[in-house]
Amino acid sequence: MAIKSATPYLVFGGKAEEAIAFYSSALGAKVHALQRFGDMVPNCPDALKKRVMHAVLQFDSGATLMLSDGSPEDRPTPGSSTHVALDIDSAAQGRAAFEALSKGGTVTQPLIDAPWGALFGSLQDRYGIRWMFNSAKT
């Protein structure tokens, strides 16, 4: 299986802007990318438009940290706001890995055609680890 990267993905329940400023200051991270729900989701409700859908902080070493506000339903509690984001280079491998990790776990977002042009889904495995999958559609 060709996993291109495995990156920490943090969900802040509406405090992503605050966290970006904090991590930029405390750790010297630079904002590499930032998309808001209003930029990516057609007919986005007003309450979501300014929320951070996805942001990438990059460090001088090349390491990255990804984060989001999540949806309004996301109410992270200590220990529940961290995911491992996998970037997989083929849809078939992404689907197979998603299926394998979901056995005995809970699918929180079935695989969908995401608005950014990838196949996306998320789950919590049987050990309580939260995973996000992003793969090519083909």
N, CA, C and O of each residue as an XYZ file, in Angstrom:
552
protein
N       0.851     -1.180      0.000
C       0.000      0.000      0.000
C       0.888      1.230      0.000
O       1.889      1.275      0.714
N       0.532      2.216     -0.787
C       1.330      3.437     -0.879
C       0.676      4.563     -0.093
O      -0.121      5.330     -0.632
N       1.019      4.652      1.176
C       0.571      5.777      1.998
C       1.618      6.868      1.848
O       2.780      6.677      2.206
N       1.199      8.017      1.316
C       2.137      9.106      1.061
C       2.504      9.857      2.333
O       3.625     10.348      2.463
N       1.564      9.950      3.277
C       1.875     10.610      4.542
C       0.856     10.231      5.602
O      -0.269      9.838      5.291
N       1.266     10.354      6.858
C       0.400     10.186      8.021
C       0.665     11.391      8.909
O       1.749     11.527      9.477
N      -0.331     12.266      9.028
C      -0.150     13.571      9.649
C      -1.146     13.773     10.788
O      -2.315     13.414     10.644
N      -0.714     14.339     11.917
C      -1.684     14.671     12.968
C      -2.704     15.675     12.437
O      -2.340     16.646     11.774
N      -3.992     15.434     12.732
C      -5.075     16.323     12.311
C      -5.875     16.662     13.562
O      -6.440     15.777     14.205
N      -5.921     17.937     13.900
C      -6.532     18.393     15.136
C      -7.840     19.123     14.843
O      -7.907     19.927     13.913
N      -8.878     18.846     15.631
C     -10.183     19.481     15.456
C     -10.468     20.326     16.692
O     -10.380     19.846     17.822
N     -10.816     21.606     16.457
C     -10.906     22.565     17.547
C     -12.302     23.053     17.890
O     -12.435     23.917     18.757
N     -13.342     22.548     17.258
C     -14.707     22.913     17.638
C     -14.969     24.403     17.656
O     -15.619     24.907     18.571
N     -14.468     25.119     16.650
C     -14.728     26.553     16.552
C     -13.584     27.438     17.009
O     -13.704     28.662     16.951
N     -12.478     26.863     17.462
C     -11.353     27.668     17.958
C     -10.102     27.519     17.095
O      -8.991     27.752     17.571
N     -10.276     27.133     15.832
C      -9.120     26.903     14.961
C      -8.302     28.177     14.733
O      -7.072     28.125     14.755
N      -8.957     29.311     14.515
C      -8.212     30.572     14.295
C      -7.317     30.877     15.496
O      -6.154     31.254     15.346
N      -7.881     30.707     16.677
C      -7.123     30.936     17.912
C      -5.943     29.968     17.996
O      -4.836     30.365     18.360
N      -6.179     28.700     17.660
C      -5.114     27.692     17.704
C      -4.030     27.977     16.666
O      -2.846     27.789     16.944
N      -4.420     28.429     15.477
C      -3.432     28.767     14.447
C      -2.506     29.856     14.952
O      -1.288     29.749     14.812
N      -3.065     30.894     15.534
C      -2.249     31.988     16.069
C      -1.338     31.490     17.189
O      -0.166     31.860     17.255
N      -1.882     30.652     18.065
C      -1.104     30.125     19.185
C       0.058     29.268     18.710
O       1.192     29.479     19.141
N      -0.202     28.298     17.823
C       0.851     27.407     17.348
C       1.867     28.139     16.474
O       3.052     27.806     16.481
N       1.407     29.124     15.729
C       2.339     29.919     14.929
C       3.318     30.652     15.833
O       4.520     30.686     15.568
N       2.792     31.237     16.905
C       3.632     31.977     17.842
C       4.504     31.048     18.689
O       5.712     31.255     18.797
N       3.897     30.038     19.280
C       4.620     29.163     20.211
C       5.620     28.245     19.530
O       6.668     27.940     20.100
N       5.307     27.794     18.304
C       6.146     26.792     17.649
C       6.823     27.282     16.377
O       7.592     26.542     15.762
N       6.551     28.508     15.978
C       7.159     29.042     14.769
C       6.577     28.467     13.488
O       7.225     28.502     12.442
N       5.362     27.939     13.560
C       4.722     27.368     12.372
C       4.231     28.486     11.460
O       3.901     29.581     11.917
N       4.190     28.194     10.175
C       3.677     29.139      9.179
C       2.428     28.529      8.553
O       2.365     27.321      8.329
N       1.430     29.374      8.271
C       0.218     28.898      7.617
C       0.553     28.605      6.161
O       0.895     29.510      5.400
N       0.453     27.345      5.783
C       0.751     26.915      4.423
C      -0.520     26.918      3.571
O      -0.465     27.196      2.373
N      -1.660     26.610      4.186
C      -2.945     26.596      3.484
C      -4.050     26.846      4.493
O      -3.948     26.451      5.654
N      -5.113     27.508      4.039
C      -6.271     27.735      4.891
C      -7.507     27.876      4.004
O      -7.582     28.774      3.165
N      -8.472     26.982      4.199
C      -9.739     27.058      3.480
C     -10.865     27.109      4.505
O     -10.848     26.413      5.520
N     -11.824     27.942      4.209
C     -13.001     28.045      5.061
C     -14.151     27.282      4.418
O     -14.161     27.067      3.206
N     -15.116     26.875      5.230
C     -16.265     26.158      4.693
C     -16.932     26.966      3.584
O     -17.356     26.398      2.577
N     -17.030     28.285      3.756
C     -17.657     29.139      2.761
C     -16.920     29.163      1.437
O     -17.519     29.456      0.403
N     -15.614     28.856      1.452
C     -14.821     28.821      0.222
C     -15.016     27.512     -0.536
O     -14.838     27.474     -1.753
N     -15.375     26.452      0.158
C     -15.356     25.112     -0.423
C     -16.732     24.469     -0.606
O     -16.898     23.610     -1.472
N     -17.705     24.867      0.185
C     -19.002     24.198      0.174
C     -20.054     25.095     -0.481
O     -20.392     26.148      0.059
N     -20.569     24.686     -1.634
C     -21.630     25.479     -2.262
C     -22.840     25.579     -1.320
O     -23.159     24.624     -0.610
N     -23.494     26.712     -1.319
C     -24.689     26.936     -0.482
C     -24.413     26.703      0.997
O     -25.269     26.207      1.729
N     -23.220     27.065      1.421
C     -22.820     26.890      2.823
C     -23.702     27.765      3.726
O     -23.911     28.940      3.425
N     -24.215     27.211      4.820
C     -24.988     28.036      5.759
C     -24.112     29.157      6.326
O     -22.912     28.971      6.527
N     -24.710     30.305      6.578
C     -23.967     31.459      7.086
C     -23.172     31.136      8.342
O     -22.062     31.639      8.518
N     -23.723     30.305      9.215
C     -23.046     29.964     10.471
C     -21.727     29.231     10.243
O     -20.864     29.236     11.121
N     -21.557     28.600      9.079
C     -20.333     27.844      8.793
C     -19.330     28.593      7.930
O     -18.153     28.232      7.907
N     -19.764     29.618      7.225
C     -18.938     30.248      6.187
C     -17.533     30.634      6.643
O     -16.572     30.449      5.896
N     -17.401     31.164      7.851
C     -16.088     31.635      8.300
C     -15.312     30.598      9.108
O     -14.161     30.832      9.479
N     -15.933     29.464      9.379
C     -15.226     28.414     10.131
C     -14.127     27.812      9.258
O     -14.282     27.693      8.043
N     -13.027     27.438      9.886
C     -11.907     26.835      9.175
C     -12.265     25.385      8.844
O     -12.483     24.565      9.736
N     -12.322     25.087      7.537
C     -12.587     23.719      7.094
C     -11.306     22.898      7.134
O     -11.309     21.731      7.525
N     -10.202     23.536      6.719
C      -8.922     22.825      6.657
C      -7.794     23.845      6.662
O      -7.832     24.827      5.921
N      -6.807     23.613      7.485
C      -5.610     24.453      7.499
C      -4.384     23.558      7.649
O      -4.440     22.502      8.278
N      -3.290     23.998      7.065
C      -2.021     23.282      7.174
C      -0.995     24.251      7.731
O      -0.759     25.319      7.167
N      -0.390     23.865      8.843
C       0.723     24.625      9.409
C       1.994     23.876      9.059
O       2.068     22.656      9.200
N       2.988     24.614      8.604
C       4.238     23.978      8.216
C       5.378     24.546      9.066
O       5.419     25.737      9.375
N       6.287     23.663      9.428
C       7.447     24.030     10.232
C       8.673     24.105      9.330
O       8.670     23.548      8.232
N       9.711     24.784      9.782
C      10.931     24.932      8.982
C      11.518     23.581      8.576
O      12.169     23.473      7.537
N      11.291     22.566      9.382
C      11.829     21.231      9.087
C      11.086     20.537      7.949
O      11.549     19.525      7.423
N       9.924     21.088      7.567
C       9.085     20.451      6.570
C       7.945     19.660      7.189
O       7.041     19.223      6.476
N       7.970     19.468      8.503
C       6.879     18.773      9.188
C       5.606     19.601      9.081
O       5.662     20.827      8.989
N       4.460     18.928      9.093
C       3.190     19.628      9.007
C       2.241     19.193     10.112
O       2.370     18.121     10.704
N       1.293     20.064     10.358
C       0.212     19.828     11.300
C      -1.043     20.322     10.597
O      -1.057     21.439     10.079
N      -2.097     19.513     10.568
C      -3.341     19.929      9.929
C      -4.398     20.148     11.001
O      -4.397     19.489     12.041
N      -5.305     21.092     10.724
C      -6.336     21.369     11.706
C      -7.594     21.925     11.070
O      -7.594     22.348      9.914
N      -8.679     21.915     11.856
C      -9.990     22.344     11.395
C     -10.833     22.778     12.585
O     -10.564     22.406     13.727
N     -11.863     23.578     12.293
C     -12.884     23.844     13.306
C     -13.810     22.655     13.435
O     -14.421     22.450     14.483
N     -13.918     21.865     12.370
C     -14.893     20.791     12.340
C     -16.275     21.363     12.097
O     -16.426     22.564     11.869
N     -17.267     20.520     12.144
C     -18.640     20.975     11.954
C     -19.180     21.486     13.281
O     -18.583     21.229     14.326
N     -20.299     22.205     13.261
C     -20.859     22.691     14.529
C     -21.197     21.571     15.506
O     -21.253     21.795     16.715
N     -21.424     20.353     14.980
C     -21.722     19.218     15.859
C     -20.472     18.697     16.569
O     -20.568     18.004     17.582
N     -19.294     19.038     16.028
C     -18.053     18.585     16.654
C     -17.834     19.329     17.957
O     -17.639     20.544     17.968
N     -17.868     18.601     19.033
C     -17.611     19.153     20.358
C     -16.464     18.344     20.960
O     -16.683     17.460     21.788
N     -15.235     18.658     20.533
C     -14.103     17.857     20.993
C     -13.956     17.884     22.516
O     -14.112     18.922     23.159
N     -13.658     16.733     23.056
C     -13.332     16.611     24.465
C     -11.863     16.199     24.527
O     -11.326     15.708     23.534
N     -11.209     16.385     25.656
C      -9.806     15.986     25.725
C      -9.625     14.547     25.236
O     -10.299     13.624     25.694
N      -8.695     14.386     24.295
C      -8.404     13.074     23.740
C      -9.196     12.730     22.491
O      -8.841     11.792     21.777
N     -10.275     13.480     22.211
C     -11.092     13.138     21.043
C     -10.844     14.056     19.858
O     -11.431     13.855     18.795
N     -10.001     15.041     20.014
C      -9.831     16.029     18.944
C      -8.638     15.739     18.039
O      -8.326     16.540     17.157
N      -7.973     14.619     18.239
C      -6.810     14.284     17.425
C      -7.123     13.106     16.517
O      -7.680     12.097     16.950
N      -6.752     13.254     15.242
C      -6.910     12.206     14.242
C      -5.537     11.975     13.594
O      -4.636     12.804     13.719
N      -5.395     10.864     12.917
C      -4.251     10.643     12.039
C      -4.800     10.710     10.626
O      -5.666      9.918     10.255
N      -4.298     11.653      9.835
C      -4.763     11.832      8.453
C      -3.838     11.069      7.518
O      -2.635     11.327      7.473
N      -4.405     10.130      6.776
C      -3.644      9.347      5.809
C      -3.903      9.886      4.412
O      -5.049     10.123      4.031
N      -2.845     10.077      3.661
C      -2.948     10.459      2.255
C      -2.508      9.244      1.450
O      -1.340      8.857      1.486
N      -3.447      8.647      0.726
C      -3.210      7.392      0.014
C      -3.331      7.652     -1.477
O      -4.226      8.377     -1.912
N      -2.431      7.063     -2.267
C      -2.351      7.450     -3.679
C      -3.304      6.755     -4.631
O      -3.261      7.042     -5.827
N      -4.172      5.844     -4.163
C      -5.151      5.256     -5.081
C      -6.465      5.010     -4.354
O      -6.486      4.715     -3.159
N      -7.554      5.137     -5.094
C      -8.881      4.923     -4.514
C      -9.036      3.493     -4.009
O      -9.576      3.274     -2.924
N      -8.569      2.524     -4.781
C      -8.705      1.114     -4.375
C      -7.978      0.854     -3.063
O      -8.515      0.188     -2.177
N      -6.765      1.375     -2.932
C      -6.016      1.188     -1.691
C      -6.667      1.956     -0.543
O      -6.696      1.472      0.589
N      -7.187      3.144     -0.827
C      -7.877      3.924      0.200
C      -9.105      3.197      0.714
O      -9.327      3.123      1.923
N      -9.907      2.658     -0.203
C     -11.108      1.909      0.190
C     -10.736      0.656      1.005
O     -11.381      0.349      2.007
N      -9.703     -0.054      0.570
C      -9.284     -1.273      1.273
C      -8.806     -0.956      2.688
O      -9.166     -1.654      3.636
N      -8.004      0.086      2.833
C      -7.506      0.464      4.162
C      -8.648      0.942      5.050
O      -8.688      0.620      6.238
N      -9.573      1.705      4.482
C     -10.727      2.195      5.233
C     -11.547      1.013      5.751
O     -11.917      0.967      6.925
N     -11.822      0.072      4.875
C     -12.597     -1.118      5.243
C     -11.876     -1.921      6.335
O     -12.498     -2.362      7.301
N     -10.575     -2.105      6.173
C      -9.811     -2.903      7.141
C      -9.814     -2.249      8.525
O     -10.032     -2.929      9.528
N      -9.574     -0.933      8.587
C      -9.522     -0.256      9.894
C     -10.906     -0.106     10.520
O     -11.017      0.033     11.738
N     -11.956     -0.130      9.709
C     -13.303      0.051     10.264
C     -13.835     -1.212     10.945
O     -14.789     -1.132     11.719
N     -13.240     -2.371     10.672
C     -13.706     -3.620     11.294
C     -13.550     -3.529     12.817
O     -12.445     -3.369     13.334
N     -14.666     -3.635     13.507
C     -14.649     -3.535     14.963
C     -14.643     -2.111     15.461
O     -14.601     -1.877     16.669
N     -14.684     -1.150     14.548
C     -14.686      0.262     14.915
C     -15.990      0.938     14.531
O     -17.015      0.279     14.355
N     -15.945      2.259     14.403
C     -17.118      3.053     14.076
C     -16.791      4.001     12.939
O     -15.859      4.799     13.048
N     -17.535      3.928     11.860
C     -17.364      4.861     10.748
C     -18.057      6.163     11.132
O     -19.254      6.168     11.418
N     -17.319      7.258     11.139
C     -17.890      8.561     11.482
C     -18.231      9.376     10.242
O     -19.081     10.265     10.305
N     -17.586      9.092      9.121
C     -17.898      9.705      7.825
C     -17.612      8.663      6.758
O     -16.449      8.379      6.468
N     -18.664      8.082      6.164
C     -18.418      7.126      5.081
C     -17.618      7.798      3.964
O     -17.643      9.022      3.832
N     -16.917      7.011      3.172
C     -16.146      7.565      2.060
C     -17.077      8.300      1.101
O     -18.110      7.773      0.687
N     -16.693      9.527      0.759
C     -17.479     10.372     -0.149
C     -16.550     11.005     -1.179
O     -15.333     11.038     -0.995
N     -17.133     11.502     -2.257
C     -16.401     12.350     -3.193
C     -16.368     13.737     -2.572
O     -17.383     14.434     -2.557
N     -15.218     14.144     -2.061
C     -15.087     15.406     -1.350
C     -15.016     16.590     -2.314
O     -14.604     16.421     -3.461
N     -15.412     17.790     -1.868
C     -15.400     18.957     -2.747
C     -13.998     19.364     -3.211
O     -13.874     20.121     -4.174
N     -12.956     18.888     -2.560
C     -11.593     19.238     -2.984
C     -11.024     18.236     -3.989
O      -9.840     18.295     -4.321
N     -11.858     17.324     -4.469
C     -11.444     16.437     -5.551
C     -10.828     15.115     -5.133
O     -10.127     14.479     -5.919
N     -11.082     14.700     -3.910
C     -10.523     13.440     -3.417
C     -11.642     12.574     -2.857
O     -12.784     13.013     -2.725
N     -11.294     11.352     -2.534
C     -12.170     10.450     -1.799
C     -11.830     10.667     -0.326
O     -10.660     10.598      0.051
N     -12.836     10.928      0.513
C     -12.580     11.246      1.916
C     -13.528     10.468      2.821
O     -14.691     10.251      2.482
N     -13.017     10.054      3.969
C     -13.831      9.418      4.994
C     -13.099      9.419      6.320
O     -11.895      9.671      6.371
N     -13.824      9.138      7.393
C     -13.175      9.079      8.705
C     -13.816      7.982      9.549
O     -14.966      7.595      9.336
N     -13.048      7.501     10.497
C     -13.526      6.432     11.375
C     -12.743      6.421     12.669
O     -11.681      7.033     12.784
N     -13.288      5.715     13.634
C     -12.575      5.424     14.872
C     -12.375      3.920     14.895
O     -13.336      3.157     14.794
N     -11.121      3.492     15.030
C     -10.858      2.056     14.977
C     -11.201      1.368     16.303
O     -11.619      2.021     17.259
N     -11.024      0.069     16.349
C     -11.390     -0.717     17.529
C     -10.593     -0.339     18.770
O     -10.974     -0.704     19.882
N      -9.482      0.394     18.595
C      -8.658      0.814     19.731
C      -8.947      2.247     20.160
O      -8.314      2.760     21.082
N      -9.903      2.894     19.494
C     -10.254      4.269     19.834
C      -9.455      5.324     19.085
O      -9.614      6.514     19.355
N      -8.595      4.917     18.147
C      -7.815      5.863     17.355
C      -8.687      6.383     16.224
O      -9.363      5.607     15.548
N      -8.672      7.697     16.016
C      -9.464      8.325     14.966
C      -8.597      8.512     13.726
O      -7.464      8.988     13.811
N      -9.137      8.136     12.588
C      -8.421      8.196     11.318
C      -9.217      9.004     10.297
O     -10.447      8.945     10.264
N      -8.496      9.764      9.460
C      -9.077     10.438      8.309
C      -8.385      9.888      7.075
O      -7.165      9.722      7.064
N      -9.151      9.609      6.046
C      -8.618      9.067      4.794
C      -8.828     10.069      3.689
O      -9.925     10.605      3.531
N      -7.806     10.323      2.937
C      -7.864     11.167      1.755
C      -7.123     10.416      0.663
O      -5.940     10.110      0.811
N      -7.812     10.117     -0.437
C      -7.127      9.386     -1.497
C      -7.591      9.889     -2.851
O      -8.620     10.555     -2.971
N      -6.813      9.558     -3.861
C      -7.193      9.850     -5.229
C      -8.537      9.166     -5.484
O      -8.852      8.157     -4.852
N      -9.324      9.714     -6.407
C     -10.619      9.103     -6.721
C     -10.466      7.880     -7.612
O     -11.373      7.050     -7.672
N      -9.342      7.750     -8.303
C      -9.143      6.615     -9.214
C      -7.908      5.839     -8.846
O      -7.582      4.850     -9.503
